[in-house]
Amino acid sequence: MPSIDRFEQFGDILLHAIDVTNKEVVLALWNGLVDGTPVKSGLAHASWFISAGRPVTKKLSPGSYSRPSQPDLGRYTRNYTKWFVVNTADHIQRLNDGYSRKAPAGFIESTVNNVGIKFGG
């Protein structure tokens, strides 16, 4: 019968594996959403954020933006069970409703579904 010490070690290993998987899913979702967001000024494109524990609420100022760099999730040292991928642009809902000809209506839901399928969800 394994000792408590071994159960704790197994638990730590398991939590690490789950956290790594969660980070992979979150990054895949973020990349899919960034890539699928139609670009005019780039504001909506650059307004995708990842956070753990609570959602990001900061808004970017209007301007011209290029594709944002992929977030470094290595700074999150705790194992999180709740991740947030949010877009804080005021017009993201209109874009998702099909306002731009550059992306179909429902591109957000489509991306979420595709990532879910890819990761067996």
N, C-alpha and C positions, 0 to 999 in steps of 0.2 A: 504494500500500500504506500503511495507517495506521501512524503512528509508535507507539512504546511509550507515549508520553505519552497519546495518544488512547485506546489500549487501557485504560490505567489509569483514565482519566476515564470511559470506558464502563463499566468494572468497578465504579467507585464509584457511578455512576448505577444500575446494575443491582442492586447490593447494597442501595441505598436503597429501590428499588422492591420488592424481595423483602421487606425488613424491614417496610415499610409494609403490604404484603399480609399478612404473618405477624401483625402487630399487629391488623389488621382481623379476621382469622380468630379470633385468640385472644380479642378483645373480644366477637365474636359468640358464641363458645362460652361465655364467662363469663356474658354476659347471658342466654343461653338456659338455662344451668344455674341461675342465681339465680332467674330467673322460673319455672322448672319445679319448684323445690324446695318441697315442702309446708311451710307455716308454722304452727307452734303457738306456741312461744316466740320463734322467729326465729333460734335458735342455728345450726341447719344452714344456713339461708338466708344468714346473715352469715359463715359459715365457708368461703366460696369465695374463693380467693386466686389471683392470677396472679403468676408470677415467671419470670425468665429465668436460665438457667445451672444452677439447682438448685431443688428444690421447697421451698415454705414448709412449716414444721412447727409453727408456733405454734398453740396452741389458745386459743380464747376461753373466758372463764369463763361458767358458766351464768348466765342472766339473760334479760331481754327485749330483743330486737333488732328494729330496723326494716330495711328493704331497704338493703343496703350501697351506698355511692356507687361508681360505675364507676371502676376504677383508672385513674390517669394513666400511660400507658405512655411518655410523653414523657421520663420520667426515665431510661429505658434508652437511652443514647446509642450503645452498640455494636450492631452487627448480630448478632442471636442466631439460631442455627439450632435451639435447643432451648428451648421454652417449656413451662411447667407451669401447668395449671389444676387445683388440688387443693381438696378439702374436708377440713378437719381435725376435723370433728365426729365424735365416737365413734359416733353412731347413723346416719350417712349411708348405710351399707350396708343397714341395716334399712329405711330409707325407700325406697331404690332397689329393695328386694325386694318393695315393695308394702304395707308396714306401715300407711301412712296412706291413707285414702280420698281424700285431696286430690290425689294424684298416682299414676299407674299404675306398676306394677312395670316396671322397666327405663327409667325416665324419663331417666336419665343416658345410656344407650346410644342412646336415641331422639334426644336432643338432639345428641349427637355425630354421628349419622348425618345429621340434618337440616342441620347446619352443613356437613358434608362435601359433601352434595348441593348446597347453596347456593353453595359456593365451588368446585364442579367436582371434588371429590375422590372 
